[in-house]
Amino acid sequence: MIYELRHYVPIEGMKDKMRERFARDSLPLFMETGIKLIDFWETPETGEIWYIVEWPSEEVAKKSWEDFVQTPRWKEIAARTEQDGPLSTSRGIVLKRPSFVKAEWLTPINPTEDR
């Protein structure tokens, strides 16, 4: 299992549009297309978005993102939300837990906990 940390930085003036697209379009489409979202955060002062997704392998991650951006629904979303230009810059970082980290050292995330 691997994890991918995704980081989005809004283009100046596009923070609200980027947030709206995640809330209204992107996150529901993740669910529909099987992208397993582990957690999601926002940097309040800058509007940067950070989230983690889980994948069986790097190959599956790469193929899944390629498939995602080719779906008709994503193409429609991108065309509709980027009429005034791109909303953000982004990058993905693959994370693998090293063998020296013991599971008992980790504090599990409680998805029902109010943060």
VOZA-520646 format. One line per 5 residues: number of its first residue (from 1); their letters; for each residue y, z, x of C-alpha. Coordinates in nm, 3 decimals. Each point is the difference from the previous one (the first is absolute). Example, Ala and Ser with C-alpha at 12.3 -4.5 7.8 and 13.67 -1.06 7.14 Angstrom:
! residues 2
1 = AS = -0.450 0.780 1.230 ~ 0.344 -0.066 0.137
END
This chain:
! residues 115
1 = MIYEL = 0.000 0.000 0.000 ~ 0.351 -0.079 0.120 ~ 0.341 0.083 -0.134 ~ 0.310 -0.213 0.007 ~ 0.345 0.152 0.014
6 = RHYVP = 0.248 -0.237 -0.162 ~ 0.373 0.036 0.063 ~ 0.275 -0.180 -0.193 ~ 0.368 0.008 0.095 ~ 0.234 -0.132 -0.269
11 = IEGMK = 0.243 -0.275 0.088 ~ 0.357 0.124 -0.044 ~ 0.084 0.011 -0.370 ~ -0.363 -0.050 -0.109 ~ -0.128 0.361 -0.007
16 = DKMRE = 0.004 0.034 -0.379 ~ -0.159 -0.342 -0.054 ~ -0.273 0.081 0.254 ~ -0.073 0.335 -0.168 ~ -0.007 -0.164 -0.343
21 = RFARD = -0.243 -0.270 0.116 ~ -0.239 0.261 0.139 ~ 0.019 0.209 -0.317 ~ -0.019 -0.279 -0.256 ~ -0.201 -0.270 0.176
26 = SLPLF = -0.161 0.071 0.337 ~ -0.176 0.330 -0.066 ~ -0.155 -0.112 -0.331 ~ -0.115 -0.322 0.170 ~ -0.158 0.207 0.280
31 = METGI = -0.214 0.172 -0.265 ~ -0.095 -0.329 -0.163 ~ -0.097 -0.164 0.330 ~ -0.194 0.297 0.141 ~ 0.243 0.111 0.270
36 = KLIDF = -0.083 0.369 0.048 ~ 0.330 0.185 0.030 ~ -0.047 0.341 0.166 ~ 0.357 0.131 -0.009 ~ 0.358 -0.121 -0.023
41 = WETPE = 0.331 0.135 0.131 ~ 0.366 -0.090 0.010 ~ 0.267 0.094 0.253 ~ 0.275 0.113 -0.240 ~ 0.299 -0.067 0.224
46 = TGEIW = -0.096 -0.356 0.097 ~ -0.233 -0.106 -0.280 ~ -0.275 -0.089 0.247 ~ -0.344 -0.002 -0.158 ~ -0.318 0.112 0.176
51 = YIVEW = -0.348 -0.011 -0.146 ~ -0.362 0.012 0.110 ~ -0.283 -0.216 -0.127 ~ -0.369 0.036 0.078 ~ -0.223 -0.291 0.103
56 = PSEEV = -0.366 -0.035 0.100 ~ 0.106 -0.197 0.312 ~ 0.289 -0.183 0.163 ~ -0.156 -0.331 -0.105 ~ -0.006 0.105 -0.365
61 = AKKSW = 0.363 0.120 0.025 ~ 0.116 -0.330 0.147 ~ -0.187 -0.208 -0.260 ~ 0.109 0.222 -0.289 ~ 0.370 -0.033 0.089
66 = EDFVQ = -0.040 -0.377 0.042 ~ -0.164 -0.017 -0.344 ~ 0.262 0.231 -0.153 ~ 0.298 -0.217 0.098 ~ -0.179 -0.308 -0.137
71 = TPRWK = -0.057 0.141 -0.348 ~ 0.204 -0.178 -0.268 ~ 0.138 0.333 -0.120 ~ 0.130 0.097 0.347 ~ 0.155 -0.343 0.046
76 = EIAAR = 0.181 0.044 -0.333 ~ 0.114 0.352 0.094 ~ 0.129 -0.110 0.341 ~ 0.185 -0.301 -0.147 ~ 0.158 0.213 -0.273
81 = TEQDG = 0.101 0.294 0.221 ~ 0.117 -0.194 0.305 ~ 0.244 -0.240 -0.168 ~ 0.281 0.159 0.204 ~ -0.205 0.009 0.321
86 = PLSTS = -0.269 0.223 0.150 ~ -0.003 0.366 -0.102 ~ -0.133 0.153 0.320 ~ -0.158 -0.033 0.338 ~ -0.348 0.144 0.036
91 = RGIVL = -0.279 0.076 0.238 ~ -0.354 0.130 -0.022 ~ -0.166 0.224 0.255 ~ -0.379 0.047 0.006 ~ -0.104 0.363 0.045
96 = KRPSF = -0.346 0.117 0.106 ~ -0.095 0.366 0.031 ~ -0.112 0.077 0.356 ~ -0.342 0.160 0.048 ~ 0.149 0.317 0.154
101 = VKAEW = 0.171 0.100 -0.329 ~ -0.225 0.224 -0.206 ~ 0.008 -0.029 -0.380 ~ 0.037 0.378 -0.039 ~ 0.334 -0.016 0.184
106 = LTPIN = 0.147 -0.220 -0.272 ~ 0.173 0.114 -0.316 ~ -0.105 -0.227 -0.286 ~ 0.268 -0.158 -0.213 ~ -0.007 0.122 -0.359
111 = PTEDR = 0.113 -0.298 -0.213 ~ 0.060 0.221 -0.305 ~ 0.228 0.238 0.188 ~ 0.370 -0.032 -0.087 ~ 0.185 -0.092 0.316
END
